Amino acid sequence: MSDAEQTLRNILDKELDERGLKPRDVTIKAISSGGANYTSSLFLVDVKSPKEDLKLFAKVANSTGAIRDIAEGWMYKTERLVYTKIAKLYEDLQVQIPEEEKLKFPKFYGCNNVSGKETVVMENLLASGYNPFNRLKSLDWQHGSASVEYLAKFHALSFALAKNSPEEFEKLSHMKYEIGNQEFDEETMGAIWKKIMNNMLEVIKDDQKEKVLKYFESMPTMNTYTKPIGKPVLCHGDFRSSNILFKTTDDKVQAIAVDFQTVYAGCPATDLVYLIFLGSDEEFRAEYYEKLLDHYYNSLSKMMEWLSIDSTEVYPREEFDRDMKENLPYAILIGATILPTVVVEEDAAPELGNFDYNQFVISPNEIFAKRFRGIVNDCIRWNVI
């Protein structure tokens, strides 16, 4: 039995005892993320007992070295905060909202906060008919529109929390986007950026290189774009297709996010830029980009109406459009730094364990080459860079 599985069994024993599920039969199965997860070991858990049967999903911290240094103190802590506090606050705000209109979180069953053994246990949504989207493919309209609906509700509830519980929101409004905040020595950062730039320049057209290089001369960091522009909202921080599950009912696709390790207080547009440019290709954006923005804002306004908030006062469309324009350069940055890990094939993905941060600089594959060229094409066409 692996250390991660033993850690999970220990937390399950505690949580299931508290729920009175005795006697019981517990089956644990380790699963692969398919190259979509770098910080945790993943498990499916079946619990059978006379009182209740449960189908659960769990992730257990399984990283050392640089990735542990990066995640220590915030990544797992943030997700625990979301499930134990923020989800409950949002649930209370939605009491009067029809069930089909509510934002839903995976049902939470327990956690462990011991350093190096952090664990989160939740419902297994796959058993309820939800399925992952193929992260190597571009979003289609059904899945893209369902994703922005979920994101719009997530942001609308943040606006509602700020209005209805200002003191509670004030405590959360200082949460920072932690990725990119870590300090590295100059030699390490220099080597990493050299690899990133080489990979990026390898796949774009010669006549585009000057503009792209000029953009990177200022060395923008993640935090350039992950700060509030106006009123802060709680952002997801890693809202991409591989962190969303989908369920189709009567030809309608529903989305639910399953990873909340990077929630922070920032600008709504940043989440949207992240989803669109890490999850779609140039062809999709040519047909659906403006339509997707309209769908996001209309979904936001509808949810805020359910929450008795006037979106035209709290977050008018012109303010949203301004935020999108200011955050569009973020697409180039995440395209160069994060997109390679999003579209990496499973056999080329970094391994867990004694992880070296340099492994995040993944050699470009054909999917990355096509997607990143598309991002550059769009950003030049739209005069973003």
N, C-alpha and C positions, 0 to 999 in steps of 0.2 A: 504494500500500500504506500502510495506517495505521501510526502509530508502534507501537500495541499489537500489530499483526500482525507487524511487524518484530522487536519484542522477543520474541514467541513463536517466530518462526523461528530466532532466535539460540539460544534455550534448547533448542529441539528438535534443532538441529544438534549441539549438545554432547551431549545425552542419548542421541540415536540413534546417534551415533558410538561412544559408550561401550558401547552394547549390540551393536555390530557389525552394525548394519542398513545395509549398503552392498552394492550400490547401492540406492537407494530412490526412491520417488515419494511426495511429501508434498502432500496437498491440505488447505487450511485454509479453513473456511467460518465467517464471523462469524454469530452468532445473537443474537436478542433474548431478554431474560429475561421479556418480557411485563409489565414493571413490577415485577418481584420482586427486582431487584438494582440497587444504586445506587453501587457502588464499583468495578466491574470491567467490562471488555469480555469477552464470552464467545465461545468458538470450539469448533467440532467439527473434529477432525483425523483424516484417514485416512492411514495409512502402509502402503505396499505395498513389500515387499522379498522377495528369494528366501528369506531366513531366516525371516521372520515378518511377518504383517500385523497392524497395530494399529488400533484405533478408540479415539480419545482425546477427552477434554474438557479444555479449558484456560480459565483466567480470568487476565486480565492487568489490573493496577491501571490505572485510567483516570479519575483524579479529581484535581482541583486545588482551590484555595480552601479553604473551611471543611471540606468533607468530607475533604480530604487532611490537614488539621490534626487532625481527629478520629481518623483511622485511622493516622496516622503512628506507627510504632514499636511497634504492638501488634496491629492487626487481621490483617495478612498474616503477621506474625511468629508469632502464635498458631496460625494454621492450619498453617504449616510445622512448628511444634513438634509438633502433633498427628500429622501424617503421618510425620514423620521419627523421632519418639521415642515418643509415647504409644501410637500404633497398634501399634508393635513390642512395647512392654511388655505391652500387652493380648493380643497374639497369643501371646506366651510363656506367659501365664497360662492360655490356653485349649487348651494342647497336648493335654490328656487329655479334653477335652469333645467329644462327637460333633459332626460338621460341621454338622448341621442346627440345633444348639443354640447355635452360636457367634455372637458379635457380629461383624459384618463391616463393614469400612471399604472405600471404593472403593480399588482398586489404585492405588498412587502411582507416578508415573513421573519426577518431577523438579520442581525449583522454582528460582526466581531471587529473591534477596533484595536486589537493588539498589533503593534508594529511588526511588519513582516508576515503577519497572518491575517491581514484584513480580509473580511468576507462579507458578501452581500447575498442574501437568499431572497428570491422573489418567485412569483408564479411562472410556470413554463408556458409562455404565450403560444408556443408552437402547438401545444396540446389543445389550445382553444381555437385553432384555425389560422393563426397568424403565421406569416412566412417572411423570410428575408428577401430583399431585392438583390439581384446579382450586381455586386458593386463594380464589376468590370464592364457593365453595360451602362449606357446613358439612360437617365430617367425618361419615361414617356409621360404623356400628359396626365394620365390617371394617377400614377404614383407621385408625380411632381406636384400636382394640385392637392392631393391628399396630404402631402408633406407640409406644404405651406399653410394649409388649414390648421394642422396641428400646431405649427410654429406660431401662427397668428393667435391662437387661443392661449398658448403659453405666455406670449408677450402681453396679451390683454389682461390676463390674471395678475400679472405684475403691476400693471397700471392700477388695477382694482385694489390690490393689496396696499399700494402707496396711498390710495385715496381713503380706504376704509380702516387701515391699521398703520398710520404713518410711523408710529414708534417702532412697530415690528419691522416695517420695511426699512427704516433707517439703519437697523442693525445689519440688514442684508445688503444694503446699498453700497457697502465698502468692499464687497467681495471682488477680488482682482482675477483677471485672466492670468493664470500662472505659467502657461507654456510660453517660453521665451523670456521669462523673468530670471531664469537661472544664470548664474555667472560662470563663464568659462575663461580659462586663460587665453591670452591673445593668440598663442600658437595653435591651440586646439580650434578656436573659432576661425582662424585664418585658413586652416586646412579644410574645415567643414565647408566654409563658404566657397573655397576654390573648387571643391568637388561639385557643389550645387550649381555654381556658375558654369562650369564645364559641361555638366549634364544638360543644363538649360540651353546653352548656346549650340550644343550639338544637334538639337532637334528643330530650331527655328530657322527661318529663311535669312539669308545673308543681309537683305535690305531691311530687316527688322532689328538686327543686333544692336545697332547704334542707339535706337530709342530704348530698347530694353536695358542696355548697359547704363544709359543715362539715368533711368529710373532707379537702378540699384546703386548708383553712385552715392546717393544720400543714405544708403543702408537702412531703409525703414525696418523697424522691428514689428513684431506682432502687436505690441502695445501702442504703436502709432494708430492703429485702427480699432483697438479693443477697449477704448475709453468712451464714456458717454459723450455725445455731442450736445444733447439737450437734457431732458429728464432721463435718468437711468432706468433701465428695465433689467430684470433678470434674464440673461441670455443663456442659451444652452451651451454654446462654446465649441461643440463638436457635432453639429447637426448635419450629418451626411447620411447618405442612403444606407450605409452599412450599420448605422446606429438606429435604424428605424425598421420596424416590422409592419407588415401590411396584411389586411384581411379583406376579402371581397365578399360582400353580402348583397344579393339582388343587384349585381352589376355595379355596385358602388364600392370603391376602395376606401378603407379606413386605415389610418396610420397611428402608430404609437411609438414613442421614443423609448429606448431601452438602456441608454447609457447617459448618466448625468454626472460624470466625474469632473467636468470642466465648467460647470455653471458659474457665472460671474455677472457683475453689474456693468452693463455697457449699452450699446446702441442696437436697436432691433435690426437695422439694416445689415449689420455685420453678420448676424446669423443667416440672413437671407442670401447674402453674397456667398457665404461659405457653402450653403446647400447647393445653390445653383451652379457655381463654377467648379466645385469638386464632384458634382453628381451628374452633370450633363455635358453634351458635346456642342460644338458650334452649330450643327444643323438643328438641334433641338432649340437652342436659344434664338436662332433666326426666326423660327416659327412661333415660339411660345414665351420669349423673355418678357415682353411687355404685358402679355396676357397673364403671366404668372405674377407679376407685380400687382396688377389690378386685382387678381384673385386673392392675393395676400391681404391687401388693404381692405377689400370688401369683407373678407372673413374676419379681419381684426375689428372692423366697425360693427359687424353683426354680433360678435362675441361681447364687445364692449357695451352694446345696447342691452344684451341680456344681463350685463353686470351693472346696468343703470349709469353708464358713463357715456358722455358725448364725445365721440372720437374727433369731431371737428374742432373741439376746444382743447382736448388733452393732447392729441397727436394728429393735427390736420394733414391732409394729403400732401400739401406743398412742403411740409416739414419732412415727411417721409421721403418724398422725391429728392429733397436736398441731402438727406442722410445717405440715400442710395448713391447719389452722385459722388459724395465725399468719400464713400467707402469702396467704390469700384476699383481703385488701385490695389486694394487688398487682394483682389483676384489674382494679380500677377504674383504677389508674395506667397500666397498659399499654394498657387499653382506650382511654383518652383520648389517649395519646401515640403508641403504636405501631400500634394497630389501623387507623387511617386509611391508613398506608402499606402495610399488609398487603392491604387490600381495594380499593385504588385501581385504577381502570381504567387500562389501558396508556396510553391517549392523554392521561391526566391525571397520569401519574407524573412525578416530578422527572427532569430530564435530567442525564446525566453531563457531565463537563467542569468548567467553572468554577462549581462547585456552591455555593449559598448555603444555610446551615443553615436559614434561614427557610422554604425550600421543603419541608422536612419537615412543616410545619404545613399539611396538605392540607385543602381544603374538604371537608366531609362529603358523602358520597353516600348513596344509599338503603340500600346494604348496611351501611355503617357505622352509620347511624341505627338500623336494626333490631338489629344486633348489640350496639351499645353500650347501647341501651335494655334489651336482654335481660340484659346484665351487671349493670346497675343493679338491674333487677328481682330477679335472683338474690341479689345482695349485700344488698338490703334484706330480702328474704324470709328469708334465712339469718342475719339480724342481724349481718352483717359490718360494715355502716356504719349 
